[in-house]
Amino acid sequence: MLTPVPLLIVPLAIYNIITFLMPGISWSTVLTTISMLSGAEWTISMAEAFIALSLFFLFFEILKATRITHRSIVDHMLSMLVFVIGITEFLLVRQAGNSVFAILLCIMLLDVIAGFSVSVRVAQRDFSVEPRE
């Protein structure tokens, strides 16, 4: 399951499918309302569910960064490419210029930064240098 293909391409594809193939659907559409024990009503919109799904994929992307294989650098480069595609779409495509897509971009940026940071940290642990006396 954990392949060098960036998992955050899935939320990007879902966003584009919903936005371009289902133009009548709004991100503020209420998916469900849950009655809480306190008596409050918890309303979950499509945007909130989408962001939660994107965070789920981010979790597995960060797990992938802890593996050191010959494909790790390819995974990091592809994650950076997905981020560049996302930022390009955000800047150039009218339908992507909203808060939902901006939060997805933040998640993608976090993936890129965390991926490199975790990989460097894991590599430092594997490659220890003795201090000179």
C-alpha positions in Angstrom: 0.0 0.0 0.0 2.8 2.4 0.8 4.2 3.0 -2.7 6.3 5.9 -4.0 3.2 7.4 -5.5 2.1 10.5 -3.4 -1.1 9.7 -1.6 -2.2 13.3 -1.6 -2.8 13.1 -5.3 -6.1 11.3 -4.3 -7.6 14.4 -2.5 -6.4 16.6 -5.4 -8.2 14.3 -7.8 -11.3 14.1 -5.7 -11.4 17.9 -5.5 -11.1 18.3 -9.2 -13.7 15.6 -9.9 -16.2 17.3 -7.5 -15.4 20.8 -8.8 -15.4 20.2 -12.5 -17.6 17.1 -13.1 -20.2 18.0 -10.5 -20.5 21.8 -10.7 -23.9 22.0 -9.0 -22.5 20.7 -5.7 -21.3 23.3 -3.1 -18.6 22.7 -0.6 -21.0 24.0 2.1 -23.5 21.2 1.4 -24.3 19.6 4.8 -23.5 15.9 4.7 -24.9 15.0 8.1 -26.0 16.4 11.4 -25.1 14.5 14.6 -26.9 15.1 17.9 -24.3 15.3 20.7 -24.9 14.2 24.3 -24.7 17.9 25.3 -27.7 18.7 23.2 -25.6 20.5 20.6 -26.0 19.7 16.9 -22.7 18.9 15.1 -23.1 19.7 11.4 -20.5 18.2 9.0 -20.2 19.9 5.6 -18.7 18.5 2.5 -15.7 20.8 2.9 -15.0 19.6 6.5 -15.3 15.9 5.5 -12.9 16.6 2.5 -10.3 18.2 4.8 -10.6 15.3 7.3 -10.0 12.9 4.4 -7.0 14.9 3.2 -5.5 14.8 6.7 -6.0 11.0 6.8 -4.0 10.7 3.6 -1.3 13.1 5.1 -0.9 10.7 8.0 0.0 7.8 5.7 2.3 10.1 3.7 4.2 10.9 6.9 4.4 7.2 7.7 5.9 6.7 4.3 8.6 9.2 5.1 9.9 7.1 8.0 11.0 4.4 5.5 14.5 4.7 4.1 14.6 3.0 0.7 16.1 3.7 -2.7 12.6 5.0 -3.7 12.4 7.6 -0.9 13.9 10.4 -3.0 11.5 9.7 -5.8 8.6 9.9 -3.4 9.8 13.3 -2.1 10.2 14.6 -5.7 6.7 13.4 -6.6 5.2 15.0 -3.5 6.9 18.2 -4.4 5.5 17.9 -8.0 2.0 17.4 -6.6 2.4 20.5 -4.5 3.6 22.5 -7.5 0.6 21.3 -9.5 -1.7 22.3 -6.7 -0.2 25.8 -6.3 -0.4 26.3 -10.0 -4.0 25.2 -10.1 -4.7 27.5 -7.1 -3.2 30.5 -8.9 -4.5 29.9 -12.4 -7.9 28.1 -12.1 -10.9 30.1 -10.9 -12.7 27.1 -9.3 -9.6 26.3 -7.2 -9.5 29.8 -5.6 -11.2 29.1 -2.4 -10.5 28.2 1.2 -11.0 24.4 0.8 -8.3 24.3 -1.9 -6.0 26.6 0.2 -6.3 24.2 3.1 -5.5 21.3 0.8 -2.4 23.2 -0.4 -1.3 23.7 3.3 -1.7 20.0 3.8 0.4 19.3 0.6 3.1 21.8 1.8 3.1 20.1 5.2 3.6 16.8 3.5 6.6 18.1 1.5 8.3 19.7 4.6 7.5 16.8 6.9 8.6 14.3 4.4 12.1 15.8 4.0 12.4 16.6 7.7 11.5 13.1 8.8 13.7 11.5 6.2 16.7 13.6 7.2 16.1 12.8 10.9 15.8 9.1 10.2 19.0 9.2 8.1 20.9 11.0 10.9 19.9 8.2 13.3 21.1 5.6 10.8 24.3 7.4 10.0 26.0 8.4 13.2 29.4 10.2 13.1 31.7 9.9 16.1 32.8 13.3 17.4 36.5 14.1 17.2 38.4 14.4 20.4 
